[in-house]
Amino acid sequence: MRAAIVVIGGGIQGLSVAYNLAALGERDVIVLDAGYFQGGASGRNGTLIRGGFMSNEWTGLFALANQRWIELSRRLGRNVMFSARGYLLLAEKPATAANFDAALATHRAHSVRSHRATQADLAKLAPALDRSRVLDAIYFRDGGVAPHHAAMDAYHRACTAAGVRIRYGSPVTQILTRGARVVGVVGDGDGDGDGFEIEADAVVLAAGAYGNAVAKLAGVELPGFPMRIEAMVLEPTRAVVRPAIAFIDSLCYMAQTARGEIVGGAEVPEQPTESLACDLPVMTATARVYRDMLPCLAKLRILRHWAGMLHATPDFGPLIGAHPSFANLWVTGGWSYGFACAPAAGELLAKAILKGVLDPRIVPFALDRFAQNRPVREGGIVLAARV
Ligand SMILES: Cc1cc2nc3c(=O)[nH]c(=O)nc-3n(C[C@H](O)[C@H](O)[C@H](O)COP(=O)(O)OP(=O)(O)OC[C@H]3O[C@@H](n4cnc5c(N)ncnc54)[C@H](O)[C@@H]3O)c2cc1C
């Protein structure tokens, strides 16, 4: 078998790059996924989306992503159910609040519609919030949430309609190389036990938490390690918060769904692991933040609790671009906010692959930045350092 481009991984990153390749005219694309539709982090996330962070690099990329979410249903021809209910970034510590003026200036430079939320704004946006604990707040008007099932379904259908072939239950077990190029992949199954070998002009590695394991199939490595993160849902309650919220200092995020449930989680330092088992520390940490910041949630029961896997890089930033060892092995990985950023990452990576144009917004996230001692410092993410 042959394809111009093989994409390894059918999560939202793999589907977005495949869709964008097809939209740019390259329809000879195969997406191969080891598991089942939505089985990776793309079917297990908090669904929060925002365009602004603290750094210029993250904001540049996510500003484009947030813009794309606004028009994504029209573009894909399916309803991704994006709800622009807004997004609040909260500082509880003076050191965090001290960076908010600079962050707002960065947002302005990238045309992200953000402003400082006053105590009166907070009372309207999030009546349940204990405002006495909030030192400063930034509100993103265009942030919000999109249920992952709707977004994944829309990407899947748009890919299929454009002629992209997508196979789940098809793990790639080898990446074939010749000199400084990759030339194809070998894999197992399709559920029927038959293996496959596909020649390709280029391969895109979009394997989420398994990015490094898949890179090793070509004899190379990606910086970072697999990391578990967890989320939980509380019983439905009356409308207590409208926007999504990130409590930067408590390493916690949350949103209220249309059904009234509270979805979110607090991060605790984890050992590298590949387990999807949930445990008490995250539940306890999340419950503590809710109790302190949104006391009315303390009485609600936990309905569901689950884990998903990410590939955490040393700066928690994504890896986007060609692998330094193979000019035609492209990577979109290392994602911690890869649901929100998928529309932008897929678009810019597809342009890089087909047109050889590296958009300045992806350049800072090059795979060799750690070797070059150029990590991207971002202070507005909710992730705990490894134990
Ligand atoms: C609890 C939780 C909450 C989160 N909250 C948010 C949030 O609110 N906002 C946000 O933006 N992000 C959030 N994220 C992160 C987000 O979900 C991920 O960054 C994003 O889904 C990554 O997409 P992906 O396509 O790279 O990975 P995945 O969706 O994990 O897809 C990778 C795919 O690669 C496949 N694969 C692996 N190995 C192979 C192989 N050998 N051959 C073929 N296929 C292979 C896997 O089967 C998998 O389907 C959260 C994640 C979790 C777990």
The ligand as an SDF file (V2000), in Angstrom:
LIG
                    3D

 53 58  0  0  0  0  0  0  0  0999 V2000
   -8.0020   14.8700   32.2070 C   0  0  0  0  0  0  0  0  0  0  0  0
   -7.5380   15.7340   31.0730 C   0  0  0  0  0  0  0  0  0  0  0  0
   -7.9920   17.0500   30.9660 C   0  0  0  0  0  0  0  0  0  0  0  0
   -7.5580   17.8590   29.9070 C   0  0  0  0  0  0  0  0  0  0  0  0
   -8.0950   19.0990   29.7510 N   0  0  0  0  0  0  0  0  0  0  0  0
   -7.7810   19.8340   28.6500 C   0  0  0  0  0  0  0  0  0  0  0  0
   -8.4440   21.0600   28.3960 C   0  0  0  0  0  0  0  0  0  0  0  0
   -9.3400   21.4680   29.1380 O   0  0  0  0  0  0  0  0  0  0  0  0
   -8.0820   21.7670   27.2880 N   0  0  0  0  0  0  0  0  0  0  0  0
   -7.0880   21.3190   26.4280 C   0  0  0  0  0  0  0  0  0  0  0  0
   -6.7780   22.0060   25.4620 O   0  0  0  0  0  0  0  0  0  0  0  0
   -6.4730   20.1450   26.6480 N   0  0  0  0  0  0  0  0  0  0  0  0
   -6.7930   19.3970   27.7260 C   0  0  0  0  0  0  0  0  0  0  0  0
   -6.2010   18.1870   27.9170 N   0  0  0  0  0  0  0  0  0  0  0  0
   -5.1240   17.7750   27.0110 C   0  0  0  0  0  0  0  0  0  0  0  0
   -5.6560   17.2980   25.6810 C   0  0  0  0  0  0  0  0  0  0  0  0
   -6.6490   16.3240   25.8720 O   0  0  0  0  0  0  0  0  0  0  0  0
   -4.4930   16.7160   24.8620 C   0  0  0  0  0  0  0  0  0  0  0  0
   -3.4300   17.6420   24.8200 O   0  0  0  0  0  0  0  0  0  0  0  0
   -4.9430   16.3970   23.4410 C   0  0  0  0  0  0  0  0  0  0  0  0
   -6.0970   15.5980   23.4330 O   0  0  0  0  0  0  0  0  0  0  0  0
   -3.8150   15.6860   22.7110 C   0  0  0  0  0  0  0  0  0  0  0  0
   -4.3000   15.2270   21.4740 O   0  0  0  0  0  0  0  0  0  0  0  0
   -3.4460   14.1810   20.6680 P   0  0  0  0  0  0  0  0  0  0  0  0
   -4.1620   13.9300   19.4050 O   0  0  0  0  0  0  0  0  0  0  0  0
   -2.0170   14.6490   20.6200 O   0  0  0  0  0  0  0  0  0  0  0  0
   -3.4030   12.8750   21.6140 O   0  0  0  0  0  0  0  0  0  0  0  0
   -4.4450   11.6740   21.8060 P   0  0  0  0  0  0  0  0  0  0  0  0
   -5.8360   12.1280   21.7860 O   0  0  0  0  0  0  0  0  0  0  0  0
   -3.9710   10.9510   23.0270 O   0  0  0  0  0  0  0  0  0  0  0  0
   -4.2220   10.7930   20.5130 O   0  0  0  0  0  0  0  0  0  0  0  0
   -3.0500   10.0560   20.2970 C   0  0  0  0  0  0  0  0  0  0  0  0
   -3.4580    8.7950   19.5840 C   0  0  0  0  0  0  0  0  0  0  0  0
   -2.2540    8.0990   19.1870 O   0  0  0  0  0  0  0  0  0  0  0  0
   -2.5790    6.7370   19.1520 C   0  0  0  0  0  0  0  0  0  0  0  0
   -1.3420    5.9420   19.1480 N   0  0  0  0  0  0  0  0  0  0  0  0
   -0.4530    5.7650   20.1380 C   0  0  0  0  0  0  0  0  0  0  0  0
    0.5110    4.9070   19.7550 N   0  0  0  0  0  0  0  0  0  0  0  0
    0.2180    4.5520   18.4770 C   0  0  0  0  0  0  0  0  0  0  0  0
    0.8330    3.6630   17.5300 C   0  0  0  0  0  0  0  0  0  0  0  0
    1.9460    2.9750   17.8090 N   0  0  0  0  0  0  0  0  0  0  0  0
    0.2490    3.5150   16.3030 N   0  0  0  0  0  0  0  0  0  0  0  0
   -0.8860    4.2020   15.9940 C   0  0  0  0  0  0  0  0  0  0  0  0
   -1.5060    5.0240   16.8710 N   0  0  0  0  0  0  0  0  0  0  0  0
   -0.9560    5.2120   18.0870 C   0  0  0  0  0  0  0  0  0  0  0  0
   -3.4190    6.5310   20.4040 C   0  0  0  0  0  0  0  0  0  0  0  0
   -4.2170    5.3520   20.2830 O   0  0  0  0  0  0  0  0  0  0  0  0
   -4.2350    7.8260   20.4770 C   0  0  0  0  0  0  0  0  0  0  0  0
   -5.5430    7.6710   19.9680 O   0  0  0  0  0  0  0  0  0  0  0  0
   -6.6110   17.3550   28.9690 C   0  0  0  0  0  0  0  0  0  0  0  0
   -6.1810   16.0390   29.0550 C   0  0  0  0  0  0  0  0  0  0  0  0
   -6.6420   15.2240   30.0930 C   0  0  0  0  0  0  0  0  0  0  0  0
   -6.1740   13.8010   30.1560 C   0  0  0  0  0  0  0  0  0  0  0  0
  1  2  1  0
  2  3  1  0
  2 52  2  0
  3  4  2  0
  4  5  1  0
  4 50  1  0
  5  6  2  0
  6  7  1  0
  6 13  1  0
  7  8  2  0
  7  9  1  0
  9 10  1  0
 10 11  2  0
 10 12  1  0
 12 13  2  0
 13 14  1  0
 14 15  1  0
 14 50  1  0
 15 16  1  0
 16 17  1  0
 16 18  1  0
 18 19  1  0
 18 20  1  0
 20 21  1  0
 20 22  1  0
 22 23  1  0
 23 24  1  0
 24 25  2  0
 24 26  1  0
 24 27  1  0
 27 28  1  0
 28 29  2  0
 28 30  1  0
 28 31  1  0
 31 32  1  0
 32 33  1  0
 33 34  1  0
 33 48  1  0
 34 35  1  0
 35 36  1  0
 35 46  1  0
 36 37  1  0
 36 45  1  0
 37 38  2  0
 38 39  1  0
 39 40  1  0
 39 45  2  0
 40 41  1  0
 40 42  2  0
 42 43  1  0
 43 44  2  0
 44 45  1  0
 46 47  1  0
 46 48  1  0
 48 49  1  0
 50 51  2  0
 51 52  1  0
 52 53  1  0
M  END
$$$$
